[in-house]
Amino acid sequence: MSRAAYPKHLTGRKLVGRSFLAALIFLALFTVGCRSDRRLPERLQADFSRNTSDVLRLGLYGDVGDLSPIGHHGEYDRSICNLIHAAPLRIAADGSLEGDLFASWVSYPDETGRLIVDGIWKQDLKWHDGTQFDPKALGFTFEAMRDPANASPYAALASEVVDVAPMDRGRRIRIVFPGLSRRYLELLTAGLLPPHLLEGKTIPEAKIERRVNASDTFASVETGTSTQVLYTEYPVGLGEYRLADRKRGMFMELEAVHGAASETARPIFRRILVRCHSQFETLLNDFRQGRLDWMPVPSEIASKIEELQIPDARFCRYPNPSFLFWGFNMKKAPFDQMQVRTALATGIGRGAVRSKIPYDGTILTNMRISATATEAIVENAPETAQEAADLAHLLDGTGLKDSNGDGKRDMNGKPFAMKILVNEENLVRKLVAEEISSQLRRAGIDASVEAVSWSDLLGNRLVGDSWDSFLLSFQLPRSGNAVDLWHTPTASITDSLNYCGISDPDLDSILEQLDRWPEKASPSTYLGSISERLEAVRPGAFLFRPADVAAWHTYLSGPENEANIIDMRPSAWQKKGGNGGAAVSAGSPDTR
């Protein structure tokens, strides 16, 4: 993967402009009714209006994007992909690995230090189109990940796979990886691609045949015929639900596949319906009227929505896996000095920084890493005020002093200035950077913000040595295995995001123990030590961790046990009771 690509542990552009949208959304909620010219097909209108125990009705603010299992996934894409696709392994609720398409599996090192994974496939596997499963799908998926034309976030890891060898007439398979790293197992948790539909095609542009049923919403296509559709929009998978029907920007209809490989028990829900809303007021109205069981809530207006006191509604805040980080160039003076980094990281007033961020979340003073995000779920938690340390006083002890009385600090007798690099597409990040630079200027540092394009920031600026600091958001994997974020770059780390230049043997040792597979201890054994070591090294300032907010009706159980919204598995939820398929009752006037 090139540096200018979009690494899977780096978040950048999704939240652009939402601070301005929040006020518009809130105004619309209370000044106008719900307007929508796009109506659902009659059969789905009826389905969303009935609350039954075997149909789950989800609402989304926006749409589901890329449904390729090897693509870049947005806010809702991964959870839908987890329903449609299946992989050799999957991540369990506690963060451990368990078989999905594998009936059983073992992993072990060989005599040369390579990681071997032997898996036995489940029997009678079939794709959603009825085609018999061919074990070559795993090798085909790895090849697609490696292909630059597919721009897969798995490309770097997939390029290191040594061998994929079917055995025992395809009933078993052996995968050989070059080293004992748990990161390679991420490849085995990505859904498989169907070679019989995609061989010889570039995945983002690949089209497949789809037979049109009487219930489908394709315009001007005769029932019983076939039409060409994009695979990324109408995927065929091996998961416990198949995509029965879809109209972009409106809805998705998923049907349970009885006997699916990824099924561990009889499906709780016969169907999962997803209603996509371009306007939040229509989403909220459907939820209030009982036409939806669950919905996400924009965190910038979540508190206001809670004040509506919707009957039988529960709100929950999930810690987002990302964190906002002000990083320093430890390869450049004076940021190579621990005293300077400590003064900057601890002296910034985080309360003022927090005031520039419109989202729910938690102020950070250090990076507490947990093995699973469920440990940190916060519900209706008030914001904690953060008192600023005396930045000027802390800087006085670093050698950065005003030697000529001009109000600006010097370094080795020369004027000292520093820049904060941000990506120009992200408004909130620019506002935070301006607040930090304002505090620095008041403390005597000639600070400024430089906004550059995303490709220039990652592809050129941060790979050099001349920059001072950056403001970015990084995303932690659920296991907390951030070896590519903080480990000293080595040949085995093919896509290092250690822009700060951290090189600490003690931290490297802990990260290597955490990354090692087969594991000698659970991830939680190492995570506290990593947090402590990061605080000792001070590569930058951990500033903020956002929260994602969701609401659901109290008859629904399961969402409260999810680690986060991105990885939620709605197929495991359950409805308590239901009303036997009767039409929903209106809790407030329907303005649609």
C-alpha positions as a Python dict, from the first residue, in 0.01 Angstrom:
ca = {
    (1, 'M'): (0, 0, 0),
    (2, 'S'): (139, 339, -90),
    (3, 'R'): (179, 604, 174),
    (4, 'A'): (-83, 814, 2),
    (5, 'A'): (-343, 542, 43),
    (6, 'Y'): (-591, 526, 330),
    (7, 'P'): (-443, 294, 597),
    (8, 'K'): (-694, 94, 799),
    (9, 'H'): (-565, 230, 1134),
    (10, 'L'): (-579, 591, 1018),
    (11, 'T'): (-899, 794, 1004),
    (12, 'G'): (-924, 1112, 813),
    (13, 'R'): (-1210, 1252, 614),
    (14, 'K'): (-1543, 1114, 733),
    (15, 'L'): (-1646, 1392, 970),
    (16, 'V'): (-1591, 1690, 745),
    (17, 'G'): (-1837, 1970, 806),
    (18, 'R'): (-2063, 1788, 1053),
    (19, 'S'): (-2027, 2062, 1314),
    (20, 'F'): (-2217, 2300, 1083),
    (21, 'L'): (-2470, 2032, 990),
    (22, 'A'): (-2559, 1966, 1354),
    (23, 'A'): (-2737, 2298, 1398),
    (24, 'L'): (-2925, 2253, 1070),
    (25, 'I'): (-3035, 1903, 1169),
    (26, 'F'): (-3158, 2015, 1508),
    (27, 'L'): (-3344, 2312, 1358),
    (28, 'A'): (-3515, 2086, 1106),
    (29, 'L'): (-3628, 1845, 1378),
    (30, 'F'): (-3839, 2103, 1553),
    (31, 'T'): (-3948, 2339, 1277),
    (32, 'V'): (-4067, 2114, 993),
    (33, 'G'): (-4237, 1785, 941),
    (34, 'C'): (-4075, 1487, 776),
    (35, 'R'): (-4055, 1525, 402),
    (36, 'S'): (-3967, 1241, 171),
    (37, 'D'): (-4050, 1202, -196),
    (38, 'R'): (-3898, 855, -202),
    (39, 'R'): (-4146, 595, -86),
    (40, 'L'): (-4077, 232, -7),
    (41, 'P'): (-4244, -47, -204),
    (42, 'E'): (-4580, -129, -49),
    (43, 'R'): (-4472, -468, 84),
    (44, 'L'): (-4180, -308, 271),
    (45, 'Q'): (-4394, -25, 404),
    (46, 'A'): (-4611, -294, 561),
    (47, 'D'): (-4308, -484, 691),
    (48, 'F'): (-4161, -176, 859),
    (49, 'S'): (-4502, -99, 1013),
    (50, 'R'): (-4528, -440, 1183),
    (51, 'N'): (-4323, -526, 1489),
    (52, 'T'): (-4263, -900, 1489),
    (53, 'S'): (-4008, -1103, 1681),
    (54, 'D'): (-3854, -1260, 1370),
    (55, 'V'): (-3787, -937, 1173),
    (56, 'L'): (-3527, -681, 1283),
    (57, 'R'): (-3576, -325, 1152),
    (58, 'L'): (-3266, -106, 1147),
    (59, 'G'): (-3254, 261, 1053),
    (60, 'L'): (-2943, 435, 919),
    (61, 'Y'): (-2857, 801, 878),
    (62, 'G'): (-2703, 777, 533),
    (63, 'D'): (-2642, 467, 324),
    (64, 'V'): (-2429, 156, 324),
    (65, 'G'): (-2138, 193, 84),
    (66, 'D'): (-1886, -72, -21),
    (67, 'L'): (-2007, -426, 54),
    (68, 'S'): (-1695, -595, -76),
    (69, 'P'): (-1541, -789, 215),
    (70, 'I'): (-1190, -667, 124),
    (71, 'G'): (-1274, -299, 71),
    (72, 'H'): (-1255, 16, 281),
    (73, 'H'): (-1558, 15, 506),
    (74, 'G'): (-1749, 315, 628),
    (75, 'E'): (-1952, 359, 943),
    (76, 'Y'): (-2210, 87, 870),
    (77, 'D'): (-2048, -119, 595),
    (78, 'R'): (-1861, -367, 811),
    (79, 'S'): (-2158, -478, 1021),
    (80, 'I'): (-2363, -544, 705),
    (81, 'C'): (-2067, -722, 545),
    (82, 'N'): (-2042, -945, 852),
    (83, 'L'): (-2398, -1061, 785),
    (84, 'I'): (-2355, -1128, 412),
    (85, 'H'): (-1999, -1261, 405),
    (86, 'A'): (-1821, -1535, 595),
    (87, 'A'): (-1451, -1594, 655),
    (88, 'P'): (-1235, -1883, 775),
    (89, 'L'): (-1223, -1719, 1119),
    (90, 'R'): (-1419, -1451, 1298),
    (91, 'I'): (-1365, -1230, 1600),
    (92, 'A'): (-1585, -1333, 1892),
    (93, 'A'): (-1752, -1086, 2129),
    (94, 'D'): (-1463, -1117, 2376),
    (95, 'G'): (-1206, -1042, 2106),
    (96, 'S'): (-1085, -1401, 2067),
    (97, 'L'): (-1073, -1588, 1735),
    (98, 'E'): (-1313, -1869, 1654),
    (99, 'G'): (-1394, -2077, 1349),
    (100, 'D'): (-1647, -1945, 1097),
    (101, 'L'): (-1602, -2133, 769),
    (102, 'F'): (-1344, -2348, 948),
    (103, 'A'): (-1501, -2632, 1145),
    (104, 'S'): (-1172, -2653, 1334),
    (105, 'W'): (-828, -2500, 1306),
    (106, 'V'): (-484, -2499, 1466),
    (107, 'S'): (-187, -2265, 1442),
    (108, 'Y'): (176, -2333, 1525),
    (109, 'P'): (531, -2221, 1434),
    (110, 'D'): (742, -2432, 1202),
    (111, 'E'): (1114, -2496, 1245),
    (112, 'T'): (1204, -2180, 1049),
    (113, 'G'): (987, -1944, 1257),
    (114, 'R'): (701, -1919, 1009),
    (115, 'L'): (335, -1926, 1122),
    (116, 'I'): (135, -2223, 998),
    (117, 'V'): (-247, -2230, 1009),
    (118, 'D'): (-422, -2558, 930),
    (119, 'G'): (-797, -2544, 885),
    (120, 'I'): (-1070, -2796, 813),
    (121, 'W'): (-1355, -2651, 608),
    (122, 'K'): (-1717, -2703, 710),
    (123, 'Q'): (-1899, -2944, 484),
    (124, 'D'): (-2150, -2862, 208),
    (125, 'L'): (-2062, -2493, 185),
    (126, 'K'): (-2255, -2302, -81),
    (127, 'W'): (-2258, -1944, -202),
    (128, 'H'): (-2583, -1753, -183),
    (129, 'D'): (-2643, -1818, -555),
    (130, 'G'): (-2633, -2194, -489),
    (131, 'T'): (-2285, -2255, -632),
    (132, 'Q'): (-2078, -2514, -445),
    (133, 'F'): (-1787, -2367, -249),
    (134, 'D'): (-1439, -2420, -392),
    (135, 'P'): (-1148, -2391, -144),
    (136, 'K'): (-953, -2193, -404),
    (137, 'A'): (-1167, -1896, -291),
    (138, 'L'): (-918, -1826, -11),
    (139, 'G'): (-619, -1797, -244),
    (140, 'F'): (-830, -1596, -489),
    (141, 'T'): (-927, -1353, -210),
    (142, 'F'): (-563, -1305, -109),
    (143, 'E'): (-475, -1232, -474),
    (144, 'A'): (-754, -974, -493),
    (145, 'M'): (-629, -811, -174),
    (146, 'R'): (-280, -781, -324),
    (147, 'D'): (-400, -634, -655),
    (148, 'P'): (-331, -256, -644),
    (149, 'A'): (-637, -197, -864),
    (150, 'N'): (-860, -310, -575),
    (151, 'A'): (-702, -67, -324),
    (152, 'S'): (-764, -310, -38),
    (153, 'P'): (-657, -213, 317),
    (154, 'Y'): (-533, -572, 348),
    (155, 'A'): (-286, -535, 59),
    (156, 'A'): (34, -506, 263),
    (157, 'L'): (-39, -811, 479),
    (158, 'A'): (-169, -1020, 189),
    (159, 'S'): (149, -952, -8),
    (160, 'E'): (344, -1143, 258),
    (161, 'V'): (146, -1469, 244),
    (162, 'V'): (398, -1744, 166),
    (163, 'D'): (166, -2025, 57),
    (164, 'V'): (-197, -2139, 44),
    (165, 'A'): (-215, -2516, -4),
    (166, 'P'): (-541, -2717, -25),
    (167, 'M'): (-504, -3069, 114),
    (168, 'D'): (-709, -3386, 151),
    (169, 'R'): (-905, -3323, -172),
    (170, 'G'): (-996, -2973, -62),
    (171, 'R'): (-1135, -3068, 279),
    (172, 'R'): (-838, -2909, 456),
    (173, 'I'): (-614, -2614, 380),
    (174, 'R'): (-275, -2491, 503),
    (175, 'I'): (-176, -2124, 506),
    (176, 'V'): (187, -2026, 560),
    (177, 'F'): (278, -1679, 688),
    (178, 'P'): (637, -1549, 712),
    (179, 'G'): (640, -1473, 1086),
    (180, 'L'): (467, -1527, 1419),
    (181, 'S'): (241, -1221, 1412),
    (182, 'R'): (-127, -1206, 1505),
    (183, 'R'): (-171, -938, 1238),
    (184, 'Y'): (-163, -1210, 971),
    (185, 'L'): (-474, -1365, 1122),
    (186, 'E'): (-665, -1049, 1029),
    (187, 'L'): (-651, -1180, 672),
    (188, 'L'): (-847, -1488, 779),
    (189, 'T'): (-1126, -1277, 932),
    (190, 'A'): (-1206, -1100, 603),
    (191, 'G'): (-1497, -1246, 406),
    (192, 'L'): (-1416, -1455, 100),
    (193, 'L'): (-1479, -1349, -259),
    (194, 'P'): (-1657, -1581, -507),
    (195, 'P'): (-1408, -1676, -783),
    (196, 'H'): (-1684, -1814, -1007),
    (197, 'L'): (-1828, -1460, -1033),
    (198, 'L'): (-1521, -1237, -1006),
    (199, 'E'): (-1228, -1416, -1168),
    (200, 'G'): (-1048, -1185, -1409),
    (201, 'K'): (-1233, -875, -1284),
    (202, 'T'): (-1131, -569, -1083),
    (203, 'I'): (-1346, -581, -771),
    (204, 'P'): (-1460, -214, -749),
    (205, 'E'): (-1587, -223, -1111),
    (206, 'A'): (-1690, -589, -1130),
    (207, 'K'): (-2044, -659, -1249),
    (208, 'I'): (-2232, -982, -1192),
    (209, 'E'): (-2561, -1128, -1316),
    (210, 'R'): (-2856, -1087, -1081),
    (211, 'R'): (-3189, -1254, -1148),
    (212, 'V'): (-3483, -1018, -1105),
    (213, 'N'): (-3765, -1139, -881),
    (214, 'A'): (-4116, -998, -864),
    (215, 'S'): (-4029, -823, -537),
    (216, 'D'): (-3714, -656, -671),
    (217, 'T'): (-3710, -280, -727),
    (218, 'F'): (-3516, -264, -1054),
    (219, 'A'): (-3689, -22, -1286),
    (220, 'S'): (-3783, -136, -1638),
    (221, 'V'): (-3646, -487, -1589),
    (222, 'E'): (-3881, -777, -1653),
    (223, 'T'): (-3933, -1029, -1375),
    (224, 'G'): (-3750, -1356, -1437),
    (225, 'T'): (-3476, -1200, -1647),
    (226, 'S'): (-3123, -1109, -1538),
    (227, 'T'): (-2954, -774, -1512),
    (228, 'Q'): (-2596, -659, -1455),
    (229, 'V'): (-2522, -512, -1112),
    (230, 'L'): (-2206, -403, -931),
    (231, 'Y'): (-2074, -674, -703),
    (232, 'T'): (-1984, -419, -436),
    (233, 'E'): (-2351, -315, -421),
    (234, 'Y'): (-2514, -658, -461),
    (235, 'P'): (-2259, -905, -325),
    (236, 'V'): (-2293, -1282, -318),
    (237, 'G'): (-2143, -1426, -2),
    (238, 'L'): (-2135, -1726, 232),
    (239, 'G'): (-2276, -1555, 541),
    (240, 'E'): (-2587, -1623, 745),
    (241, 'Y'): (-2789, -1362, 550),
    (242, 'R'): (-2820, -1308, 176),
    (243, 'L'): (-2900, -977, 11),
    (244, 'A'): (-3257, -1026, -114),
    (245, 'D'): (-3326, -675, -240),
    (246, 'R'): (-3180, -329, -226),
    (247, 'K'): (-3228, 23, -354),
    (248, 'R'): (-2937, 258, -291),
    (249, 'G'): (-3024, 536, -49),
    (250, 'M'): (-3355, 375, 48),
    (251, 'F'): (-3341, 23, 190),
    (252, 'M'): (-3177, -317, 212),
    (253, 'E'): (-3355, -647, 268),
    (254, 'L'): (-3158, -940, 408),
    (255, 'E'): (-3296, -1293, 436),
    (256, 'A'): (-3161, -1564, 667),
    (257, 'V'): (-2991, -1855, 490),
    (258, 'H'): (-3082, -2170, 678),
    (259, 'G'): (-2784, -2398, 710),
    (260, 'A'): (-2538, -2118, 632),
    (261, 'A'): (-2176, -2191, 721),
    (262, 'S'): (-2150, -1906, 968),
    (263, 'E'): (-2466, -2005, 1152),
    (264, 'T'): (-2403, -2130, 1505),
    (265, 'A'): (-2774, -2182, 1575),
    (266, 'R'): (-3108, -2129, 1407),
    (267, 'P'): (-3127, -1761, 1300),
    (268, 'I'): (-3308, -1543, 1552),
    (269, 'F'): (-3433, -1314, 1278),
    (270, 'R'): (-3586, -1449, 959),
    (271, 'R'): (-3521, -1113, 792),
    (272, 'I'): (-3323, -799, 867),
    (273, 'L'): (-3457, -481, 707),
    (274, 'V'): (-3242, -170, 678),
    (275, 'R'): (-3404, 169, 610),
    (276, 'C'): (-3166, 439, 484),
    (277, 'H'): (-3247, 803, 554),
    (278, 'S'): (-3084, 1107, 397),
    (279, 'Q'): (-3250, 1333, 656),
    (280, 'F'): (-3222, 1269, 1026),
    (281, 'E'): (-3571, 1401, 1099),
    (282, 'T'): (-3728, 1122, 890),
    (283, 'L'): (-3510, 864, 1065),
    (284, 'L'): (-3613, 994, 1405),
    (285, 'N'): (-3979, 1007, 1305),
    (286, 'D'): (-3974, 642, 1193),
    (287, 'F'): (-3813, 544, 1523),
    (288, 'R'): (-4064, 741, 1732),
    (289, 'Q'): (-4352, 587, 1539),
    (290, 'G'): (-4226, 236, 1608),
    (291, 'R'): (-4128, 158, 1248),
    (292, 'L'): (-3766, 97, 1353),
    (293, 'D'): (-3618, -110, 1632),
    (294, 'W'): (-3271, 51, 1634),
    (295, 'M'): (-3106, 364, 1496),
    (296, 'P'): (-2775, 554, 1526),
    (297, 'V'): (-2785, 909, 1662),
    (298, 'P'): (-2543, 1184, 1552),
    (299, 'S'): (-2344, 1238, 1869),
    (300, 'E'): (-2343, 1616, 1828),
    (301, 'I'): (-2719, 1626, 1893),
    (302, 'A'): (-2761, 1310, 2100),
    (303, 'S'): (-2827, 1495, 2427),
    (304, 'K'): (-3103, 1699, 2264),
    (305, 'I'): (-3264, 1385, 2124),
    (306, 'E'): (-3256, 1224, 2469),
    (307, 'E'): (-3441, 1525, 2606),
    (308, 'L'): (-3737, 1431, 2384),
    (309, 'Q'): (-3794, 1139, 2625),
    (310, 'I'): (-3914, 900, 2359),
    (311, 'P'): (-4123, 630, 2532),
    (312, 'D'): (-3949, 293, 2580),
    (313, 'A'): (-3627, 416, 2415),
    (314, 'R'): (-3280, 343, 2544),
    (315, 'F'): (-2969, 542, 2448),
    (316, 'C'): (-2615, 410, 2468),
    (317, 'R'): (-2274, 561, 2404),
    (318, 'Y'): (-2006, 336, 2258),
    (319, 'P'): (-1638, 434, 2256),
    (320, 'N'): (-1530, 487, 1899),
    (321, 'P'): (-1207, 294, 1823),
    (322, 'S'): (-1036, 613, 1705),
    (323, 'F'): (-852, 879, 1904),
    (324, 'L'): (-735, 1233, 1824),
    (325, 'F'): (-359, 1265, 1858),
    (326, 'W'): (-119, 1561, 1840),
    (327, 'G'): (208, 1398, 1736),
    (328, 'F'): (562, 1538, 1754),
    (329, 'N'): (856, 1476, 1521),
    (330, 'M'): (1093, 1303, 1765),
    (331, 'K'): (1366, 1303, 1499),
    (332, 'K'): (1390, 1683, 1498),
    (333, 'A'): (1506, 1931, 1764),
    (334, 'P'): (1367, 2035, 2004),
    (335, 'F'): (1104, 1759, 1987),
    (336, 'D'): (1378, 1502, 2037),
    (337, 'Q'): (1394, 1626, 2398),
    (338, 'M'): (1167, 1449, 2644),
    (339, 'Q'): (1129, 1765, 2853),
    (340, 'V'): (995, 1964, 2557),
    (341, 'R'): (749, 1694, 2454),
    (342, 'T'): (625, 1661, 2812),
    (343, 'A'): (574, 2036, 2849),
    (344, 'L'): (374, 2055, 2526),
    (345, 'A'): (169, 1741, 2588),
    (346, 'T'): (75, 1820, 2947),
    (347, 'G'): (53, 2198, 2919),
    (348, 'I'): (-216, 2220, 2653),
    (349, 'G'): (-555, 2313, 2797),
    (350, 'R'): (-772, 2022, 2691),
    (351, 'G'): (-1092, 2188, 2810),
    (352, 'A'): (-1049, 2459, 2548),
    (353, 'V'): (-959, 2196, 2289),
    (354, 'R'): (-1272, 2001, 2380),
    (355, 'S'): (-1488, 2307, 2319),
    (356, 'K'): (-1393, 2294, 1949),
    (357, 'I'): (-1515, 1935, 1908),
    (358, 'P'): (-1893, 1906, 1858),
    (359, 'Y'): (-1915, 1531, 1922),
    (360, 'D'): (-1979, 1325, 2232),
    (361, 'G'): (-1668, 1165, 2373),
    (362, 'T'): (-1400, 1159, 2638),
    (363, 'I'): (-1110, 1395, 2701),
    (364, 'L'): (-781, 1204, 2712),
    (365, 'T'): (-476, 1283, 2920),
    (366, 'N'): (-305, 957, 2823),
    (367, 'M'): (-390, 654, 2614),
    (368, 'R'): (-569, 387, 2812),
    (369, 'I'): (-595, 83, 2588),
    (370, 'S'): (-847, -187, 2669),
    (371, 'A'): (-865, -534, 2517),
    (372, 'T'): (-1229, -482, 2424),
    (373, 'A'): (-1416, -157, 2401),
    (374, 'T'): (-1701, -298, 2612),
    (375, 'E'): (-1493, -218, 2920),
    (376, 'A'): (-1529, 152, 2843),
    (377, 'I'): (-1896, 186, 2743),
    (378, 'V'): (-2030, 508, 2891),
    (379, 'E'): (-2399, 582, 2909),
    (380, 'N'): (-2519, 939, 2959),
    (381, 'A'): (-2185, 1037, 3109),
    (382, 'P'): (-2132, 1409, 3176),
    (383, 'E'): (-1829, 1577, 3031),
    (384, 'T'): (-1538, 1614, 3271),
    (385, 'A'): (-1378, 1957, 3287),
    (386, 'Q'): (-1006, 1948, 3216),
    (387, 'E'): (-790, 2206, 3390),
    (388, 'A'): (-495, 2336, 3190),
    (389, 'A'): (-145, 2320, 3332),
    (390, 'D'): (74, 2631, 3320),
    (391, 'L'): (215, 2586, 2970),
    (392, 'A'): (440, 2891, 2990),
    (393, 'H'): (587, 2776, 3321),
    (394, 'L'): (650, 2427, 3187),
    (395, 'L'): (821, 2565, 2877),
    (396, 'D'): (1047, 2783, 3091),
    (397, 'G'): (1214, 2469, 3218),
    (398, 'T'): (1292, 2332, 2871),
    (399, 'G'): (1549, 2580, 2745),
    (400, 'L'): (1296, 2741, 2509),
    (401, 'K'): (1315, 3092, 2652),
    (402, 'D'): (1263, 3449, 2536),
    (403, 'S'): (1625, 3564, 2531),
    (404, 'N'): (1575, 3909, 2376),
    (405, 'G'): (1247, 4024, 2528),
    (406, 'D'): (1046, 4019, 2204),
    (407, 'G'): (781, 3792, 2355),
    (408, 'K'): (885, 3491, 2146),
    (409, 'R'): (1085, 3194, 2260),
    (410, 'D'): (1421, 3104, 2109),
    (411, 'M'): (1607, 2779, 2058),
    (412, 'N'): (1985, 2797, 2085),
    (413, 'G'): (1970, 3174, 2042),
    (414, 'K'): (1759, 3158, 1727),
    (415, 'P'): (1383, 3229, 1689),
    (416, 'F'): (1178, 2914, 1740),
    (417, 'A'): (862, 2850, 1539),
    (418, 'M'): (651, 2537, 1495),
    (419, 'K'): (372, 2426, 1264),
    (420, 'I'): (85, 2186, 1313),
    (421, 'L'): (4, 1987, 1000),
    (422, 'V'): (-359, 1888, 938),
    (423, 'N'): (-551, 1753, 640),
    (424, 'E'): (-743, 2037, 481),
    (425, 'E'): (-1059, 1829, 431),
    (426, 'N'): (-1132, 1803, 805),
    (427, 'L'): (-1284, 2122, 950),
    (428, 'V'): (-1297, 2006, 1314),
    (429, 'R'): (-932, 1908, 1310),
    (430, 'K'): (-839, 2251, 1175),
    (431, 'L'): (-1037, 2420, 1455),
    (432, 'V'): (-860, 2209, 1717),
    (433, 'A'): (-520, 2284, 1562),
    (434, 'E'): (-597, 2657, 1566),
    (435, 'E'): (-688, 2636, 1936),
    (436, 'I'): (-361, 2458, 2016),
    (437, 'S'): (-157, 2708, 1815),
    (438, 'S'): (-337, 2994, 1993),
    (439, 'Q'): (-238, 2851, 2331),
    (440, 'L'): (120, 2806, 2210),
    (441, 'R'): (138, 3167, 2092),
    (442, 'R'): (14, 3291, 2428),
    (443, 'A'): (298, 3091, 2585),
    (444, 'G'): (554, 3257, 2356),
    (445, 'I'): (588, 3002, 2073),
    (446, 'D'): (549, 3128, 1718),
    (447, 'A'): (296, 2860, 1619),
    (448, 'S'): (82, 2822, 1307),
    (449, 'V'): (-139, 2569, 1131),
    (450, 'E'): (-69, 2436, 784),
    (451, 'A'): (-356, 2254, 612),
    (452, 'V'): (-256, 2030, 322),
    (453, 'S'): (-430, 1765, 113),
    (454, 'W'): (-468, 1417, 254),
    (455, 'S'): (-242, 1265, -13),
    (456, 'D'): (27, 1529, 40),
    (457, 'L'): (14, 1487, 418),
    (458, 'L'): (60, 1109, 414),
    (459, 'G'): (247, 1067, 89),
    (460, 'N'): (503, 1345, 123),
    (461, 'R'): (509, 1553, 438),
    (462, 'L'): (502, 1297, 718),
    (463, 'V'): (744, 1057, 548),
    (464, 'G'): (1011, 1327, 557),
    (465, 'D'): (1201, 1469, 854),
    (466, 'S'): (1137, 1845, 828),
    (467, 'W'): (787, 1870, 982),
    (468, 'D'): (721, 1970, 1345),
    (469, 'S'): (388, 1822, 1453),
    (470, 'F'): (63, 1683, 1313),
    (471, 'L'): (-296, 1641, 1425),
    (472, 'L'): (-453, 1313, 1312),
    (473, 'S'): (-695, 1045, 1426),
    (474, 'F'): (-579, 686, 1452),
    (475, 'Q'): (-789, 376, 1496),
    (476, 'L'): (-694, 96, 1731),
    (477, 'P'): (-777, -265, 1646),
    (478, 'R'): (-994, -440, 1903),
    (479, 'S'): (-704, -644, 2041),
    (480, 'G'): (-509, -324, 2104),
    (481, 'N'): (-232, -456, 1877),
    (482, 'A'): (-88, -126, 1759),
    (483, 'V'): (254, -254, 1655),
    (484, 'D'): (236, -61, 1327),
    (485, 'L'): (158, 262, 1515),
    (486, 'W'): (431, 266, 1780),
    (487, 'H'): (693, 0, 1709),
    (488, 'T'): (1030, 106, 1569),
    (489, 'P'): (993, 59, 1191),
    (490, 'T'): (1142, -271, 1070),
    (491, 'A'): (1136, -475, 752),
    (492, 'S'): (860, -693, 900),
    (493, 'I'): (629, -393, 950),
    (494, 'T'): (535, -327, 591),
    (495, 'D'): (304, -32, 649),
    (496, 'S'): (431, 152, 955),
    (497, 'L'): (233, 453, 1076),
    (498, 'N'): (499, 545, 1331),
    (499, 'Y'): (534, 895, 1190),
    (500, 'C'): (662, 1032, 1521),
    (501, 'G'): (976, 821, 1497),
    (502, 'I'): (928, 633, 1825),
    (503, 'S'): (1224, 404, 1890),
    (504, 'D'): (1197, 262, 2240),
    (505, 'P'): (1330, -90, 2309),
    (506, 'D'): (1104, -141, 2611),
    (507, 'L'): (793, -42, 2415),
    (508, 'D'): (905, -254, 2119),
    (509, 'S'): (943, -557, 2348),
    (510, 'I'): (591, -524, 2490),
    (511, 'L'): (439, -468, 2144),
    (512, 'E'): (620, -773, 2009),
    (513, 'Q'): (486, -989, 2293),
    (514, 'L'): (136, -862, 2225),
    (515, 'D'): (173, -921, 1851),
    (516, 'R'): (317, -1271, 1886),
    (517, 'W'): (101, -1562, 1770),
    (518, 'P'): (41, -1823, 1897),
    (519, 'E'): (-13, -1601, 2198),
    (520, 'K'): (153, -1675, 2530),
    (521, 'A'): (-92, -1462, 2725),
    (522, 'S'): (-414, -1271, 2660),
    (523, 'P'): (-382, -918, 2513),
    (524, 'S'): (-501, -763, 2839),
    (525, 'T'): (-178, -882, 3000),
    (526, 'Y'): (23, -631, 2797),
    (527, 'L'): (-209, -336, 2738),
    (528, 'G'): (-153, -160, 3069),
    (529, 'S'): (224, -175, 3019),
    (530, 'I'): (189, -27, 2670),
    (531, 'S'): (-12, 265, 2807),
    (532, 'E'): (247, 327, 3078),
    (533, 'R'): (534, 311, 2832),
    (534, 'L'): (365, 554, 2591),
    (535, 'E'): (325, 799, 2878),
    (536, 'A'): (695, 762, 2957),
    (537, 'V'): (801, 818, 2593),
    (538, 'R'): (552, 1102, 2522),
    (539, 'P'): (543, 1087, 2140),
    (540, 'G'): (262, 1342, 2149),
    (541, 'A'): (-60, 1439, 2323),
    (542, 'F'): (-364, 1211, 2332),
    (543, 'L'): (-651, 1456, 2320),
    (544, 'F'): (-993, 1304, 2263),
    (545, 'R'): (-1178, 979, 2200),
    (546, 'P'): (-1520, 1022, 2034),
    (547, 'A'): (-1831, 827, 2126),
    (548, 'D'): (-2086, 676, 1891),
    (549, 'V'): (-2447, 692, 2004),
    (550, 'A'): (-2733, 456, 1926),
    (551, 'A'): (-3094, 427, 2040),
    (552, 'W'): (-3324, 129, 2046),
    (553, 'H'): (-3656, 28, 2191),
    (554, 'T'): (-3639, -152, 2523),
    (555, 'Y'): (-3797, -472, 2389),
    (556, 'L'): (-3472, -525, 2193),
    (557, 'S'): (-3178, -685, 2376),
    (558, 'G'): (-2823, -727, 2252),
    (559, 'P'): (-2704, -381, 2142),
    (560, 'E'): (-2592, -306, 2498),
    (561, 'N'): (-2337, -590, 2472),
    (562, 'E'): (-2171, -466, 2154),
    (563, 'A'): (-1814, -337, 2163),
    (564, 'N'): (-1885, -59, 1914),
    (565, 'I'): (-2115, 33, 1628),
    (566, 'I'): (-1861, -51, 1357),
    (567, 'D'): (-1835, -420, 1448),
    (568, 'M'): (-2186, -484, 1578),
    (569, 'R'): (-2353, -817, 1497),
    (570, 'P'): (-2728, -751, 1490),
    (571, 'S'): (-2802, -1115, 1403),
    (572, 'A'): (-2725, -1199, 1767),
    (573, 'W'): (-2978, -954, 1909),
    (574, 'Q'): (-3321, -1061, 2025),
    (575, 'K'): (-3665, -912, 2066),
    (576, 'K'): (-3843, -970, 2393),
    (577, 'G'): (-4205, -1034, 2314),
    (578, 'G'): (-4333, -829, 2019),
    (579, 'N'): (-4690, -765, 1925),
    (580, 'G'): (-4762, -1069, 1714),
    (581, 'G'): (-4733, -885, 1386),
    (582, 'A'): (-4986, -615, 1461),
    (583, 'A'): (-4937, -271, 1314),
    (584, 'V'): (-4728, -42, 1531),
    (585, 'S'): (-4908, 207, 1747),
    (586, 'A'): (-4828, 573, 1710),
    (587, 'G'): (-4660, 725, 2013),
    (588, 'S'): (-4683, 1073, 1865),
    (589, 'P'): (-4841, 1230, 1555),
    (590, 'D'): (-4705, 1099, 1226),
    (591, 'T'): (-4598, 1402, 1025),
    (592, 'R'): (-4476, 1215, 720),
}
